[in-house]
């Protein structure tokens, strides 16, 4: 089944404790991205990747890192999480940057205390 | 940077009534996409509009892209309880690879 998976689905952590949210897709998509969703603000793009070893900042990259060493994986790293990073995070992928349909993962609800 | 505004933020309707959400971009778009997110779920792609003035239909849903490619709308005829969720538009600028999402319209349908 074609899908985007994320882990963990829920995470409660404390300020400053490094964490990684994994994202994997099995559709051989070139383009992957991370969004955060906050009430009233819609989905805001954090980082995106056009292909392996090619990443770029989105609208809200501060406090986040990403890597794209393999085509299928696009982990999101929070080196020193802060409470303002409490949010719902979605990973997404599509075949190419210019291709239309984007597939979203199930989401990761992160709480930073 | 590009901004995409969506109104209304919330809409309560009685089952059977129509519903419309509007999307406006601060810049001309290459294309616009619409997504639906059910409560507790993730966004699911509905459709993409590319041409100026384009209109597309999916059963009771009608999508329009403005002539200037800066605005779009989604209209649902005779809403059903299964239409409940948040509808997002997402626009792509002509020279960009990013999708900028609107804030979403949360639709609630009373049976």
Interface residues (C-beta under 8 A of the other chain):
Chain A: X31 X35 X40 X41 X42 X43 X44 X45 X48 X50 X56 X58 X59 X90 X92 X97 X98 X100 X101 X102 X103 X104 X105 X106 X107
Chain B: X1 X4 X6 X9 X31 X33 X41 X42 X43 X44 X45 X48 X88 X90 X97 X98 X99 X100 X101 X102 X103 X104
